[in-house]
Amino acid sequence: MLDKCIDEGIENLESIEVLSINPFDKFGSPIEIINEFGSKEKYLQAVKELEIEWYKNVG
């Protein structure tokens, strides 16, 4: 996941569609991945927290 963020930027993770492309498709379908977080809202919250930490450390 970090490699994808480095290559393309972390903003892409906010789009659910990104979960259907490489390397995320290796972990299951977008619905399966979101279900691992408990819900779409929890997935988006995790992405938001990742963004906050990313920007603290990158810039």
DRENLO-744403 format. One record per residue (C-alpha): chain; z, x, y. Coordinates in Angstrom, 2 decimals. Each point is the difference from the previous one (the first is absolute). Layout:
// residues N
<site A, <Z, X, Y>>;
...
This chain:
// residues 59
<site A, <0.00, 0.00, 0.00>>;
<site A, <0.85, 2.80, 2.39>>;
<site A, <-3.38, 1.66, -0.62>>;
<site A, <-1.74, -3.25, 0.95>>;
<site A, <2.07, -0.21, 3.18>>;
<site A, <-0.80, 3.59, 0.90>>;
<site A, <-3.72, -0.54, -0.59>>;
<site A, <-0.46, -3.41, 1.60>>;
<site A, <3.10, -0.81, 2.02>>;
<site A, <2.97, -2.12, -0.80>>;
<site A, <-1.28, -3.07, 1.84>>;
<site A, <-2.29, -0.85, -2.94>>;
<site A, <3.01, -0.85, -2.15>>;
<site A, <0.63, -3.12, 2.09>>;
<site A, <-3.18, -1.50, -1.43>>;
<site A, <0.57, -1.50, -3.43>>;
<site A, <-3.63, 0.80, -0.87>>;
<site A, <0.85, 3.70, -0.12>>;
<site A, <1.93, -0.69, -3.20>>;
<site A, <-3.25, -0.72, -1.84>>;
<site A, <-1.53, 3.45, 0.59>>;
<site A, <0.68, 3.47, -1.37>>;
<site A, <2.69, 1.25, -0.52>>;
<site A, <1.96, -3.27, 0.23>>;
<site A, <-2.14, -1.81, -2.58>>;
<site A, <1.49, 2.33, -2.62>>;
<site A, <3.35, -1.75, 0.47>>;
<site A, <-1.36, -3.51, -0.66>>;
<site A, <-1.54, -2.82, 1.96>>;
<site A, <1.10, -0.66, 3.58>>;
<site A, <2.11, -2.94, -1.22>>;
<site A, <1.67, 2.14, -2.67>>;
<site A, <0.79, 2.71, 2.55>>;
<site A, <1.40, -2.49, 2.51>>;
<site A, <2.09, -1.61, -2.74>>;
<site A, <1.62, 3.41, -0.61>>;
<site A, <1.41, -0.33, 3.52>>;
<site A, <1.15, -3.57, -0.63>>;
<site A, <-2.29, -1.74, 2.49>>;
<site A, <-2.75, 0.59, 2.54>>;
<site A, <2.60, 0.00, 2.76>>;
<site A, <2.05, 2.67, -1.77>>;
<site A, <-3.14, 2.09, -0.55>>;
<site A, <-0.87, -0.21, 3.69>>;
<site A, <3.59, 0.88, 0.94>>;
<site A, <-0.17, 3.07, -2.25>>;
<site A, <-3.28, 1.02, 1.67>>;
<site A, <1.59, -0.44, 3.42>>;
<site A, <2.96, 2.17, -1.02>>;
<site A, <-2.39, 2.63, -1.37>>;
<site A, <-1.91, -0.02, 3.31>>;
<site A, <3.22, 0.52, 1.95>>;
<site A, <1.00, 2.96, -2.16>>;
<site A, <-3.55, 1.38, 0.06>>;
<site A, <-0.10, 0.05, 3.81>>;
<site A, <3.48, 1.51, 0.21>>;
<site A, <-1.17, 2.92, -2.11>>;
<site A, <-3.60, 0.39, 1.15>>;
<site A, <0.10, -0.45, 3.62>>;
